Amino acid sequence: MGKGAFIAIGLVWLAGCATTDARLFSERVRDHSTEVSRCYLQVLHEDRTAQGEIELSVTVDGEGKVLSVVAARNTFSDNRVADCVAGVIRVIAFPTGGQNRTTTFSYPVSFSIEEGSRPEGGKP
């Protein structure tokens, strides 16, 4: 199931933040890469040719709680993957960095599948 699926999670980009902050945010997102992968694999079961890229704009308050997740870019034919990944991101508790300020970051992800490797039960 899903053998050959390729998911590239980009680096989290934080405007005006220290490198350490960006690294901590990236690590927290990568801790949830299995859930992000499931979002794509669910779509692959229905559409064996599904692939695309999304970029989410995520705003986190000074206590590490996600205030908003918006799809800034989505190259899929519909919003299923973007909405699912946004749901995963929405429940993550992010590091506060001790600065008690709202932070917005960009979260790019690419999804594709290697030719010849399609999930079982997917439509042709």
PECOR-V575744 format. One record per backbone hydrogen bond with DSSP energy under -0.5 kcal/mol. NH is the residue of the N-H (numbers start at 0). CO is the residue of the C=O. E is the energy in kcal/mol with one decimal. If there is no record, write none. Layout:
[[NH,CO,E] [NH,CO,E]]
This chain:
[[4,1,-2.5] [5,111,-3.7] [7,109,-2.6] [8,6,-0.7] [9,7,-0.7] [9,107,-2.7] [12,105,-2.0] [13,11,-0.6] [14,12,-0.5] [14,103,-1.1] [16,13,-1.1] [21,17,-1.9] [22,18,-2.4] [23,19,-2.3] [24,20,-2.4] [25,21,-2.6] [26,22,-2.6] [27,23,-2.0] [28,24,-2.1] [29,25,-2.8] [30,26,-1.6] [31,28,-1.9] [32,29,-1.8] [35,31,-1.9] [36,32,-2.4] [37,33,-2.0] [38,34,-1.4] [39,35,-1.1] [40,36,-2.5] [41,37,-2.3] [42,38,-1.0] [43,39,-2.2] [44,40,-1.4] [45,41,-0.5] [45,42,-1.2] [46,42,-2.5] [47,122,-1.2] [49,46,-1.8] [51,110,-2.4] [53,108,-2.7] [54,72,-2.4] [55,106,-2.3] [56,69,-3.2] [57,55,-0.6] [57,104,-3.2] [58,67,-2.5] [59,57,-0.5] [59,102,-3.3] [60,64,-2.9] [63,60,-2.1] [66,58,-3.3] [67,58,-1.5] [69,56,-2.3] [71,54,-2.4] [71,69,-1.0] [72,54,-1.6] [74,52,-2.8] [82,78,-3.1] [83,79,-2.1] [84,80,-2.8] [85,81,-2.4] [86,82,-1.9] [87,83,-1.7] [88,84,-2.6] [89,85,-2.5] [90,86,-0.7] [90,87,-0.8] [91,88,-1.6] [93,63,-2.7] [93,91,-0.7] [98,95,-1.1] [102,59,-2.9] [104,57,-2.9] [105,12,-2.4] [106,55,-2.6] [108,53,-2.9] [109,7,-2.6] [110,51,-3.3] [111,5,-2.8] [113,3,-2.2] [116,113,-1.9] [117,115,-0.5] [121,118,-1.5]]
